[in-house]
Amino acid sequence: MKKKKLEQMKVTTDQATQVINVMFCRLNSKERTRILNMIDRFVLYHLEVPQENVPWFNNKKQSTKNYVHVLDLMRLSYAKLLNQAEKNFIKNLH
């Protein structure tokens, strides 16, 4: 039963992308892309994850379930942090 519940809690790359797009829907596509590129650069260069191993760059890696799941959650987490930081920055400006 535990395994089934864990499977239901998993986030797919498509779901993560949808959530990120909703999170940044107030931004134009250029700004949203800029923020996602910042997140991707962090994953690729600071965590030293090869680009070919990142699921949103390589569809063949979608079958590596646990790895994909962790990266999706990381991307969502960084998006949430950046989203909140930007909201706080704008709030403090006004």
C-alpha positions as a LaTeX table, in Angstrom:
\begin{tabular}{lrrr}
\hline
Residue & $x$ (\AA) & $y$ (\AA) & $z$ (\AA) \\
\hline
Met1 & 0.00 & 0.00 & 0.00 \\
Lys2 & 2.86 & 2.40 & 0.80 \\
Lys3 & 4.40 & 1.86 & $-2.62$ \\
Lys4 & 1.12 & 2.70 & $-4.36$ \\
Lys5 & 0.78 & 5.93 & $-2.35$ \\
Leu6 & 4.36 & 6.94 & $-3.23$ \\
Glu7 & 3.65 & 6.32 & $-6.91$ \\
Gln8 & 0.62 & 8.63 & $-6.73$ \\
Met9 & 2.74 & 11.38 & $-5.17$ \\
Lys10 & 5.33 & 11.40 & $-7.96$ \\
Val11 & 5.54 & 14.45 & $-10.18$ \\
Thr12 & 6.14 & 14.08 & $-13.91$ \\
Thr13 & 8.23 & 16.50 & $-15.95$ \\
Asp14 & 5.07 & 17.68 & $-17.71$ \\
Gln15 & 3.33 & 18.33 & $-14.38$ \\
Ala16 & 6.36 & 20.18 & $-13.05$ \\
Thr17 & 6.48 & 22.33 & $-16.17$ \\
Gln18 & 2.76 & 23.14 & $-15.84$ \\
Val19 & 3.19 & 24.19 & $-12.20$ \\
Ile20 & 6.21 & 26.34 & $-13.04$ \\
Asn21 & 4.30 & 28.01 & $-15.88$ \\
Val22 & 1.40 & 28.80 & $-13.53$ \\
Met23 & 3.83 & 30.09 & $-10.89$ \\
Phe24 & 5.33 & 32.53 & $-13.36$ \\
Cys25 & 2.20 & 33.27 & $-15.40$ \\
Arg26 & 2.40 & 36.96 & $-14.42$ \\
Leu27 & 5.66 & 37.20 & $-16.36$ \\
Asn28 & 5.98 & 37.40 & $-20.10$ \\
Ser29 & 7.45 & 34.38 & $-21.86$ \\
Lys30 & 10.88 & 36.00 & $-22.14$ \\
Glu31 & 11.13 & 36.57 & $-18.38$ \\
Arg32 & 9.76 & 33.09 & $-17.59$ \\
Thr33 & 12.35 & 31.56 & $-19.90$ \\
Arg34 & 15.09 & 33.65 & $-18.25$ \\
Ile35 & 14.15 & 32.33 & $-14.80$ \\
Leu36 & 13.97 & 28.73 & $-16.01$ \\
Asn37 & 17.39 & 29.15 & $-17.63$ \\
Met38 & 18.78 & 30.38 & $-14.29$ \\
Ile39 & 17.39 & 27.26 & $-12.60$ \\
Asp40 & 18.77 & 25.03 & $-15.33$ \\
Arg41 & 22.23 & 26.65 & $-15.14$ \\
Phe42 & 22.29 & 25.99 & $-11.41$ \\
Val43 & 21.38 & 22.33 & $-11.90$ \\
Leu44 & 23.88 & 21.87 & $-14.73$ \\
Tyr45 & 26.88 & 23.83 & $-13.50$ \\
His46 & 26.68 & 24.13 & $-9.73$ \\
Leu47 & 25.38 & 20.63 & $-9.12$ \\
Glu48 & 27.46 & 19.34 & $-12.05$ \\
Val49 & 24.63 & 17.32 & $-13.58$ \\
Pro50 & 25.41 & 16.56 & $-17.26$ \\
Gln51 & 22.83 & 18.09 & $-19.63$ \\
Glu52 & 22.14 & 14.74 & $-21.27$ \\
Asn53 & 21.01 & 13.43 & $-17.86$ \\
Val54 & 18.45 & 16.18 & $-17.27$ \\
Pro55 & 14.96 & 15.00 & $-18.26$ \\
Trp56 & 13.68 & 18.30 & $-19.64$ \\
Phe57 & 16.65 & 18.38 & $-22.03$ \\
Asn58 & 16.63 & 14.70 & $-22.98$ \\
Asn59 & 13.39 & 12.77 & $-23.48$ \\
Lys60 & 15.29 & 9.46 & $-23.43$ \\
Lys61 & 15.98 & 10.02 & $-19.72$ \\
Gln62 & 12.28 & 10.01 & $-18.86$ \\
Ser63 & 12.49 & 6.29 & $-18.10$ \\
Thr64 & 14.95 & 6.85 & $-15.24$ \\
Lys65 & 12.07 & 7.31 & $-12.80$ \\
Asn66 & 13.74 & 8.20 & $-9.52$ \\
Tyr67 & 16.32 & 10.47 & $-11.12$ \\
Val68 & 13.67 & 12.29 & $-13.14$ \\
His69 & 11.49 & 12.65 & $-10.06$ \\
Val70 & 14.27 & 14.21 & $-7.98$ \\
Leu71 & 15.22 & 16.65 & $-10.74$ \\
Asp72 & 11.58 & 17.65 & $-11.26$ \\
Leu73 & 11.22 & 18.33 & $-7.56$ \\
Met74 & 14.48 & 20.30 & $-7.52$ \\
Arg75 & 13.34 & 22.42 & $-10.43$ \\
Leu76 & 10.00 & 23.06 & $-8.72$ \\
Ser77 & 11.78 & 23.98 & $-5.49$ \\
Tyr78 & 14.11 & 26.45 & $-7.15$ \\
Ala79 & 11.19 & 27.92 & $-9.09$ \\
Lys80 & 9.26 & 28.39 & $-5.86$ \\
Leu81 & 12.23 & 30.10 & $-4.19$ \\
Leu82 & 12.80 & 32.44 & $-7.12$ \\
Asn83 & 9.09 & 33.16 & $-7.41$ \\
Gln84 & 8.81 & 34.09 & $-3.73$ \\
Ala85 & 12.01 & 36.16 & $-3.82$ \\
Glu86 & 10.71 & 38.13 & $-6.77$ \\
Lys87 & 7.33 & 38.71 & $-5.08$ \\
Asn88 & 9.07 & 39.92 & $-1.91$ \\
Phe89 & 11.34 & 42.20 & $-3.92$ \\
Ile90 & 8.39 & 43.80 & $-5.74$ \\
Lys91 & 6.43 & 44.09 & $-2.48$ \\
Asn92 & 9.33 & 45.93 & $-0.83$ \\
Leu93 & 9.61 & 48.33 & $-3.76$ \\
His94 & 6.05 & 49.59 & $-3.28$ \\
\hline
\end{tabular}
